[in-house]
């Protein structure tokens, strides 16, 4: 992951944790692997103890604001932490990729 992407992820994570201190935040995808091109977005998984529509909307707004300021599209996946760890989605290839290549924010 580039130092610029790490800085963007850090700003994003700091803002998210200002409201959700217990959030587990991980970048994944081409930027996390260091294989991004100039058009690649920054994929970020945000795991919260409880997810609802307001939390998801707020996270997406933060992603838009920080992405706009940074010249980077931040794509978010907001998921319940227990679902990530033990739910049906925990067995998906996407969750496996996030566990394997995720960069903590």
N, C-alpha and C positions, 0 to 999 in steps of 0.2 A: 504494500500500500504506500502510495507517495506521501511525502511529508505534508503536502497541501491537503490531500484527502484526509489525513490523520487530524490536521488542524480543524477542518470543517466538521468531521465527526466529533471531535472534542467539544466544539462550540454547540453543536446540536445536542450532544449528551448532557452537557451542563444545563442547557435550557430545559430539557425534558426532566432532569432530576430536580430542578427547582420546584416542580409540581409533584413529581413522582420519584422521591428519593430512592426507592427500592427497585427502580427500573433496571432491567438487564438489557443492555443495548449492544448490538453486534452488527457491524458492516459485513456484507457478504457480496458475492458476485465478482464481476471482472475487476472492479476497483480494489476490492479487498485482496484479490489474488495478484494485483499488480499487472493485469493484462488488459487494462482499459485503453480505449482510444479516446479521442477528443470529444466524441458524442456520447460516451457512456455515462449512464446515471450512477448515482451512489445509492446502492440498495442497503437499507437498514432495517433490521428486525428489532422491534421494541417489545419486550416481554414485561407485562405488568401483572400484579396480583389479581386485578380485576379489570376487565375491558368492557366498556360501554360506548355508546355512540358519541357522547361528549368527549371522552378520552381520545377516541380515534380522530375525531374532528380537530381537537386541539393539537394533537401530534402532527397531523397533516398540515395545519397552519404554521406550526413552528418549522416544519421541513420546507415549506414554501418560502417563508421569510429568510431563513438562513441560506437556502439554496439560491434565492434571488440575489441576496447580498454577496454570495460567493461565486456566482456565475456557474452554479452546478445544480442539476436536477437531482433532488433527493427523493427517492421512492421509498415509502414506508410500508412495513408489514407489522401491524399491531396485533399481538396475540397474548392470550392469557398464559401466564407462566406454567400453570399446571397442565394446560393443553399441550404446550411445547414439550414438557417433560414426560407426560404419561397419556395424553389423549390420543385419539385415532390419528391426528395429524403428526404426532411424534414419530410415526413410522414412515412418513413420506420422504421422498428423495430431496425435497426442498429443505425440510428440517435437518436431514442428514448433512446436506451441504452447509447449512448455517452452523451446525455443530463442528464440522470438519474445518471449514475455511474462515469462520467468523472471526472478525477482529473486534475485540472489546472496545467500547466507547466509554 
